[in-house]
Amino acid sequence: MKRISYLLFIFIVFLTVACNSTKHVTEGNYLLDKSQIHTEIKDIPKSELENYLRQTPNAKVLGLFRMQLAIYNLAGNDTASRWNKWVKRIGDAPVIYDENLTRMSALQLQKLFINKGYINAKVDTKVKTKKKKAVVDYYIHSNKPYNVRNYSIAMSDSILTEVASDTSKSLIHPGMLFDVDVLDAERLRITSHLRQQGYYNFIKDFLVYTADSSLNSRKVDVKLDLRTYLKTGPDSINDLVFKKFKIHKVVYYFNTDAQVITNPENTSLDNAEKFRDFYLINTGEKFISLDALVHNTYINPGNIYSDTDVEKTYSALNSMGPVKYVNITFKETADNQLDCYISLVPAKTISVSSELEGTYTDGYWGGAAKLSGVNKNAFKGAETLTLQGRLAYEWQQGIWAQEIGAQVGLRFPKFLAPFGSYNIKRNLHANTEFTADYNYTDRPYEFRASNIAAGMNYIWNRQKYRHSLEFFNLSFMDFRILPEFEEKYLSTGEYNRYNYESRFILRMGYSGSFSNYNSNRPLRNYSTHRYSIESAGNFLNGLNELLGSQKSSDGYYKLFNVRYSQYVRGEYNMTHYQIFDKSNRFVYHFGAGLGVPYGNANIIPYERRFYAGGANSVRGWAESTLGPGTYLRNPNVRSRDYNQVGDIKLDMNMEYRAKMFWLLEGALFLDAGNIWTIKDYENQSGGVFRLDSFAEQFAIAYGAGLRFDFSFFIFRFDMGVRLYDPVLSRLERWRLGINWSEFKEATAFHIAIGYPF
C-alpha cells in the first residue's frame, strides 16, 4: 500500500502544478480556456465546425486536464536554463486568446453556413474573461435556408448535356439545400467523367452556374452552363475543348545527375529501346528494364486518355523500389492523339540493417540479433530481394535454448505465370513473390525442431483494397523429442502428441484488407478490415484418392512417410477509430477466427491454431496463458502451457488513446475474449465451444499503457489486469477489491512494437 500512496502523492503534486495553467500567461493576456460553438443545426456535426476555428485551447487528456500544458508549466522563467528549454520543448505553450483569430473564426463559420445554403447566417461571439482565462462562445444564427426549386442544363453540346442530365448520378435535385459545396462537387463529377472518356483539355472551370432567387421566397432556380467565352468564341476553341484524345505512344526517360532531359519530345527515338509503342530513351546508365516499366504503366497506346490511368501509373511507378520520383507529361499530336512522356529519377536500392532485442518469456531471459539486407533492384527489373538472418538465445534451467532462422524473399513487380497472354498478365498489375524460410529450435529437455518452408504469392492493390493470393506454401516440420519431455508430457497424455510429430503442410489461401481512411480528412472517423481464409491438404488428398494410394496403419495418408495436415481456417478483424481531435481518440476492435480439421487430420497444426492473451489480445494474461475455455492444467501455476491453443477465437477490445507530451502517448483499455476447441480433446478439458456456456467464458481485463511515437515506429508498454477470470470458481471470477499481492498476481506486462490493433 505504500507504493500506491507514493503514486497518489506524486499524482496530486502533478495536478497541483497542472492547475496553475496560467503560470506563463503574461499580464494583460488570457489563456484560451474554452471555445464553444452553439448552433441549432444538427446536420453539420460540431466536430466538423471545430475544424473552422483558427484558435482552439490546449488539448486535454481524458477531457479533464491539459497534461502537455502542465509539462510546459514545470519550466521556470530562466530562459538560459537547459532544463527550462527542454521542458518547454516537450510540452505545449499556453494558447493565448487572440481577438483577431476569433474574428476570423467567426467569419469562417459564417462562410461555411452560407455555402451550405443558409444565405442569411450570422455568427456572434461572446468572450468572458476571469483570472487570466478566456472563454469564447460562438453563437450561430443560421436563419432559414435557401433551397433549390428548379435545376436546368443550358448547354448545346450533346455529350456534355447527356452526362450532366444523368439524374441517377447527378448530385443536384429539386428540394435540396442550395449547397455551394454540392454544386462544386457536381461540376467535378461531370469533369471527371469527361476526362475519363478522353477529353484531355476539359477542366472544371469551363462549367458555371447561374442562380435566380425569387424575392423573399428562399427558392433558387439553378442553371448549369458553359462559360461565355466558350459559347461566343471561335469554333477552334470549342473543337479543342470537346476533342477526344487517344494515347499514341509512351516514352520513358531517366533523369539523373549526369544527364537531365528538359524537352524529351524533341529527342530522337531512333536509338531508343522499343516494345510495341513503348519507348525507353537511354540517357546514360539504365537502372530499370523497359519490361518492368511497361508492366507498371496503366497508360496504354491505343486507349483513350483517362485521368484514372494517369493516377494509377503515378502510384505504381512510385511504389517501385529503384524509382525515387516520377513526372508524367503529355504532348498533343495530329489526329487527336497524345504522346506520353514519363520521367523517372533513380533511388537508392541497397540497404542493410541490424537489430538487437531483449526477450522475457515465462521467467526466462534472453536476447536476439537480426541482420537484414534488401536490394530493391536485384536484376534491373525492380525485383526486391530480401535476405534476413536471426539468432536468439534464452537461459532456461541452467542451459541455453537457441533459435536460428533465415529467410529469403524475391518479389517481381509483375504477374508471373506459365499460362495466359502477355496482355492478360500485364493488365492484372499484380506482384509475384517467392519466399523460403528455415528455422531451427533447440529447447533443452524438451525437443529440437527444424522447419523449412517455401511459397509463392500474388499481391495487388486496388485503391483502398489490398489483396494477397497465396498460390501455395509447402512446409515440413521435423521434430526430435527428448526423453525427459516424452516421459513427462507426451507418454502421460498431458500434451497432444500430434503437436510434436513431424508433418507436411501444403496450403493455399487468400487474405485482404480494406480501409476507408481519408488522408485529406485525417480527423474523420474511419474503419479498417482484415480478412483471410486458407485450406491445406486438399490437393494431396485428392491426388491420393485419384491414384488409389493406400493409407498407413494408423489410417492416414502420408507423404515420404510423414502425415500431412488437412484443414480450413478463416480469420476476420475489424478496427474502428472514433477521433475527437488530433490528441484524443477511441479505438474499437473485434476479431474472430475459426479453424476446422478434417480428412487426413483430426487436429489443426499447432502453429496454425489460435492463442489468447499477450500484447495484442486480452492483455491481463501473458501470451498463450488463457484458454481454451475454462481449461487450466495446474491451478497453482499460471504459466505458459502448450495446450493453451484453440480452433475458435473471439476478441473484443476498446482503447482510449491520448497524446500526453513530447513523444509520449497514454492509453486506457478494456479487453475481452478467449479461445475454444471445436472438439472435446482429452488433454484440453473444459476447452470445447458450447453455445450455452461460451458467453460466461469470456475473460475480461483492463489496464493502461504508455507509447513512444517515433514516427517510423511505435514503442509500446502495456499493463493489463484481470477483471474476470473464467477458470476460477463462480464466486472468485470477478477480481474486485483485491489486495496488493493478488493485484500483482493478476497483472501482466507487455512490451511490443506498434499498436495492438
Secondary structure, DSSP 8 states (H G I E B T S, - for coil): -HHHHHHHHHHHHHHHHHH-TTTT--TT--EEEEEEEE-S--SS-HHHHGGG-S------BTTTB-HHHHHHHTS-S-TT-HHHHHHHHHS----B--HHHHHHHHHHHHHHHHHTT-TT-EEEEEEEEETTEEEEEEEEE--S--EEEEEEE----HHHHHHHT-TTT-S--TTSB--HHHHHHHHHHHHHHHHHTT-TT--GGGEEEEEEE-TTT-EEEEEEEE-HHHHHS-HHHHHHHT---EEEEEEEEE--SS---S-GGGS--TTSEEETTEEEE--SS--S-HHHHHHT----TTSB--HHHHHHHHHHHHTSTTEEEEEEEEEEETTTEEEEEEEEEE---EEEEEEEEEEEETTEEEEEEEEEEEETTTTSSS-EEEEEEEEEEEEETTEEEEEEEEEEEEEESS---SSS-HHHHHHH--EEEEEEEEEEEEETTTEEEEEEEEEEEEEEEETTEEEEEEEEEEEEEEEEE-HHHIIIIITTTSS-GGGGS-EEEEEEEEEEEEE---TTSTTS-EEEEEEEEEEESHHHHHHHHHHT----TTS--EETTEEB--EEEEEEEEEEEEEEETTEEEEEEEEEEEEEE-TT-SS--GGGSB-B-STTS-TTS-TT-B-STT--S-TT-----TT--BSEEEEEEEEEEEEEETTEEEEEEEEEEEEEBSS--GGGTT-B--TTTGGGG-EEEEEEEEEEE-SS-EEEEEEEEEEE-TTS-TTTSB--S--HHHHHHTEEEEEEES---
